[in-house]
């Protein structure tokens, strides 16, 4: 089928609401099958918000894990991640799809280059195929204020500059933050096996290193496709959210 399923472990209304603004044009593409928002929220308010999101667009599907009432870094949270990486997205059902995993705090997506990104994913033999994610460096995330101020005030030039780039191989020996990554459904056989122990902890390292190293495949960064990851950690400093909302609305109108 080679249609795209985007899936997002969702939980935070204030940032997820901005991500949804980015999704308006993407969901209208024929290549997109569904956008799965998993209710992994930590509050009743956020959960109530997520439960209504399927009313926005018919391709938005709200998903629930049998493991509930999790909080960051707990055993239940670990089981939630292993559930969708092993049990729900199983190879037998989804081998012909293309998957994109995105964090709920992806606050900007270069929608004009989304189809080009998918085309690159189809042609690439890399295990993970990542967007060019601003605020992605796991070991040194950088200055929160600098990164966001730079993008907010210069996004047009940044997008034009990145649009001229291609892609580059990213070693499976390096940690790749999986804020916005794509993998092929045919590789679910390896992902399912890796997470069949029911433990979803350290999913990032297992996806970017353990599995591709076993398969002798590298990862790849798609430099022309820009997205913005808002923040590391569970706490969201909201001071730039209105800026991103304005940027997305400006670009999509």
Backbone torsions as a table, in degrees:
resi	resn	phi	psi	omega
1	UNK	NA	-40.5	179.2
2	UNK	53.6	36.0	172.3
3	UNK	-98.6	159.1	-170.6
4	UNK	-95.3	132.7	168.7
5	UNK	-115.1	120.2	172.4
6	UNK	-96.0	135.8	175.9
7	UNK	-133.6	138.7	-172.8
8	UNK	-132.1	119.0	169.8
9	UNK	-70.7	99.9	-169.6
10	UNK	-98.6	157.1	177.8
11	UNK	-170.8	-26.1	-170.4
12	UNK	-112.3	106.5	-174.1
13	UNK	-55.5	-44.7	-171.8
14	UNK	-63.0	-29.3	-179.8
15	UNK	-100.9	-35.3	178.9
16	UNK	-62.8	-32.5	179.4
17	UNK	-63.5	-30.0	177.2
18	UNK	-77.8	-38.9	176.2
19	UNK	-57.1	-39.8	-179.2
20	UNK	-62.3	-31.3	176.4
21	UNK	-64.2	-34.6	177.3
22	UNK	-68.7	-26.8	-171.9
23	UNK	-82.6	-10.9	-174.3
24	UNK	-52.6	-53.3	-177.8
25	UNK	-74.3	-35.2	-179.2
26	UNK	-62.6	-41.5	-177.1
27	UNK	-68.3	-17.8	178.6
28	UNK	-82.9	-9.2	-178.9
29	UNK	-75.0	140.0	179.3
30	UNK	-63.9	-28.7	-177.4
31	UNK	-71.7	-16.2	-178.7
32	UNK	-90.6	123.5	179.4
33	UNK	-86.4	-57.9	-179.1
34	UNK	-152.9	159.7	175.6
35	UNK	-120.4	108.4	-176.4
36	UNK	-95.0	120.3	174.9
37	UNK	-108.1	114.5	-179.0
38	UNK	-88.6	128.7	179.9
39	UNK	-79.8	89.5	174.6
40	UNK	-110.4	29.4	-174.8
41	UNK	-68.9	156.8	-178.1
42	UNK	-107.7	3.4	178.8
43	UNK	-139.7	155.8	178.5
44	UNK	-63.9	-38.8	-179.7
45	UNK	-60.8	-46.4	180.0
46	UNK	-66.7	-38.6	179.2
47	UNK	-65.1	-41.7	177.9
48	UNK	-62.3	-38.8	178.2
49	UNK	-63.1	-48.2	-178.7
50	UNK	-61.4	-37.7	-175.9
51	UNK	-62.0	-18.8	-178.5
52	UNK	-98.0	-5.3	-170.1
53	UNK	-70.9	-21.9	178.4
54	UNK	-67.5	-11.4	177.0
55	UNK	-78.2	-13.4	-177.1
56	UNK	-74.6	-41.2	-175.9
57	UNK	-154.5	141.0	-177.3
58	UNK	-64.3	-18.4	178.8
59	UNK	-85.6	-8.1	176.4
60	UNK	-84.5	121.6	179.9
61	UNK	-122.0	127.1	178.1
62	UNK	-88.7	129.5	-176.7
63	UNK	-118.0	148.3	-178.3
64	UNK	-129.9	139.5	174.5
65	UNK	-91.1	151.5	173.9
66	UNK	-69.1	-10.2	179.3
67	UNK	-101.4	120.0	-172.4
68	UNK	-125.0	172.1	177.3
69	UNK	60.6	43.0	178.2
70	UNK	-86.0	163.4	167.9
71	UNK	-138.3	168.2	-170.5
72	UNK	-58.2	129.3	173.5
73	UNK	77.3	10.7	-177.5
74	UNK	-92.0	169.8	178.7
75	UNK	-63.0	-37.1	179.4
76	UNK	-65.6	-41.6	177.5
77	UNK	-61.0	-39.8	177.1
78	UNK	-60.5	-43.6	179.7
79	UNK	-66.3	-34.0	177.7
80	UNK	-60.4	-44.2	-178.4
81	UNK	-70.1	-39.6	178.2
82	UNK	-66.8	-30.1	-179.2
83	UNK	-62.4	-49.9	-177.1
84	UNK	-79.4	-23.4	179.0
85	UNK	-83.1	-15.1	179.1
86	UNK	-118.6	-55.6	-170.9
87	UNK	-82.8	-48.2	-174.1
88	UNK	-76.1	-57.0	179.1
89	UNK	-86.1	75.7	-176.8
90	UNK	-91.6	150.7	-175.2
91	UNK	-58.5	-41.4	-176.2
92	UNK	-60.7	-34.0	-177.5
93	UNK	-90.7	-36.5	-166.4
94	UNK	-117.5	19.3	-174.1
95	UNK	-64.8	-22.8	-176.6
96	UNK	-94.7	3.4	-176.9
97	UNK	-96.8	165.5	170.6
98	UNK	-110.4	131.3	-176.0
99	UNK	-110.4	142.0	170.5
100	UNK	-126.0	120.4	173.6
101	UNK	-99.0	124.9	178.0
102	UNK	-131.5	142.5	177.0
103	UNK	-70.7	157.2	-179.7
104	UNK	-73.6	-10.5	177.8
105	UNK	-105.8	28.1	165.2
106	UNK	-77.6	113.4	-170.2
107	UNK	-108.4	-3.8	174.6
108	UNK	-149.1	136.0	176.9
109	UNK	-132.8	128.7	177.2
110	UNK	-75.5	81.1	-172.1
111	UNK	-63.0	-24.6	-179.5
112	UNK	-65.1	-25.1	-178.3
113	UNK	-107.5	12.3	-176.7
114	UNK	-64.3	-45.8	-179.1
115	UNK	-64.8	-35.8	176.7
116	UNK	-65.2	-37.1	176.5
117	UNK	-61.7	-44.8	179.9
118	UNK	-65.4	-39.4	177.4
119	UNK	-61.1	-41.1	177.2
120	UNK	-65.5	-37.5	178.3
121	UNK	-61.9	-42.9	-178.9
122	UNK	-63.3	-38.5	-175.8
123	UNK	-82.4	-19.6	-173.8
124	UNK	-84.3	142.4	174.1
125	UNK	-93.1	1.2	179.4
126	UNK	-65.8	154.6	-179.0
127	UNK	-75.2	-60.3	173.2
128	UNK	-100.8	137.4	178.9
129	UNK	-121.8	106.5	-170.5
130	UNK	-101.7	147.8	168.0
131	UNK	-67.4	165.4	172.2
132	UNK	-82.1	95.7	-169.4
133	UNK	-96.7	117.7	173.2
134	UNK	-73.8	131.7	-173.8
135	UNK	70.9	58.0	-175.4
136	UNK	-120.9	-19.3	-172.7
137	UNK	-67.1	110.7	-173.4
138	UNK	-63.6	-43.0	-174.5
139	UNK	-77.4	-28.9	-179.8
140	UNK	-143.3	81.0	-174.6
141	UNK	-57.8	-17.0	178.2
142	UNK	88.6	-179.0	-177.4
143	UNK	-81.9	117.1	-176.7
144	UNK	-53.6	-49.8	-177.2
145	UNK	-67.5	-41.5	-179.2
146	UNK	-62.9	-48.8	-176.8
147	UNK	-59.1	-45.8	-176.9
148	UNK	-75.1	-38.9	177.1
149	UNK	-63.8	-39.3	179.6
150	UNK	-62.6	-45.6	-179.8
151	UNK	-69.0	-44.7	-176.8
152	UNK	-59.4	-38.9	-176.5
153	UNK	-92.0	-13.5	-175.7
154	UNK	-132.5	20.2	-171.1
155	UNK	-60.7	-34.4	-178.6
156	UNK	-63.1	-46.3	178.8
157	UNK	-68.1	-37.8	179.0
158	UNK	-62.7	-43.9	-179.7
159	UNK	-65.8	-41.5	179.0
160	UNK	-64.1	-41.4	179.9
161	UNK	-65.5	-46.5	-179.2
162	UNK	-67.3	-29.9	-178.0
163	UNK	-62.2	-21.8	-179.6
164	UNK	-87.0	-5.8	-176.6
165	UNK	-89.7	169.8	178.7
166	UNK	-110.6	-121.7	176.4
167	UNK	-140.9	164.8	179.6
168	UNK	-142.2	147.8	179.0
169	UNK	-72.4	138.8	179.0
170	UNK	-121.1	119.5	-173.2
171	UNK	-57.6	138.9	175.9
172	UNK	-74.3	-0.1	174.0
173	UNK	-86.7	-9.5	-179.8
174	UNK	-106.3	145.5	176.7
175	UNK	-72.8	129.1	177.2
176	UNK	-115.3	114.6	178.1
177	UNK	-63.0	126.9	-172.6
178	UNK	-93.5	51.9	-179.6
179	UNK	-70.8	-35.1	178.9
180	UNK	-153.0	90.8	-176.7
181	UNK	-130.5	153.7	179.3
182	UNK	-121.4	143.7	171.8
183	UNK	-138.2	162.0	-177.9
184	UNK	-89.9	143.4	179.5
185	UNK	-57.6	-31.2	179.9
186	UNK	-65.2	-19.5	178.2
187	UNK	-87.8	-0.2	176.3
188	UNK	-61.4	-25.2	178.8
189	UNK	-59.1	-35.4	-179.9
190	UNK	-83.1	-36.9	178.5
191	UNK	-67.4	-45.6	178.0
192	UNK	-56.4	-44.9	-178.8
193	UNK	-63.6	-43.3	-178.2
194	UNK	-61.8	-36.6	-175.8
195	UNK	-102.4	13.5	-179.2
196	UNK	-71.5	-10.4	177.9
197	UNK	-78.7	-1.4	178.2
198	UNK	80.6	7.1	-179.9
199	UNK	-111.2	121.0	-179.7
200	UNK	-102.0	-2.8	-178.9
201	UNK	-60.0	149.9	179.7
202	UNK	59.1	33.6	-177.9
203	UNK	-60.4	-34.3	-177.8
204	UNK	-60.7	-51.7	-177.7
205	UNK	-67.0	-36.1	-179.0
206	UNK	-68.5	-34.1	178.8
207	UNK	-80.4	-36.9	-175.6
208	UNK	-91.3	-16.4	-176.5
209	UNK	-126.5	-59.0	-171.4
210	UNK	-58.0	-52.7	-176.3
211	UNK	-70.3	-52.7	-178.5
212	UNK	-63.1	-31.0	177.7
213	UNK	-66.9	-40.5	177.4
214	UNK	-60.6	-36.5	-177.6
215	UNK	-88.6	-4.0	-177.0
216	UNK	59.0	44.5	176.5
217	UNK	-125.0	148.6	178.9
218	UNK	-98.6	177.6	172.3
219	UNK	-104.6	173.3	-175.1
220	UNK	-146.5	141.9	176.5
221	UNK	-107.1	123.1	177.5
222	UNK	-87.8	97.5	-169.4
223	UNK	-71.4	-22.3	-176.7
224	UNK	-85.2	-7.2	-176.6
225	UNK	-111.6	105.2	-170.7
226	UNK	-98.9	130.7	169.3
227	UNK	-132.8	162.2	179.2
228	UNK	-118.6	125.6	173.9
229	UNK	-96.9	127.7	-169.3
230	UNK	-73.1	-54.2	-174.0
231	UNK	-158.3	151.8	172.6
232	UNK	-86.8	146.5	178.9
233	UNK	91.8	171.6	-174.9
234	UNK	-79.5	-25.3	-176.7
235	UNK	-82.8	136.5	178.5
236	UNK	-112.6	115.1	170.1
237	UNK	-79.1	115.0	-167.3
238	UNK	-84.7	3.3	-165.9
239	UNK	-66.8	-18.4	179.7
240	UNK	-106.1	1.8	-174.6
241	UNK	-63.8	-39.8	178.1
242	UNK	-63.8	-35.1	177.2
243	UNK	-61.6	-44.9	179.9
244	UNK	-68.5	-36.4	176.3
245	UNK	-59.9	-43.8	179.6
246	UNK	-65.6	-41.0	179.7
247	UNK	-62.7	-47.7	-178.5
248	UNK	-63.2	-43.6	178.4
249	UNK	-63.9	-36.7	179.0
250	UNK	-65.9	-45.4	-177.7
251	UNK	-69.2	-34.5	-175.4
252	UNK	-88.1	2.6	179.7
253	UNK	-109.2	NA	NA
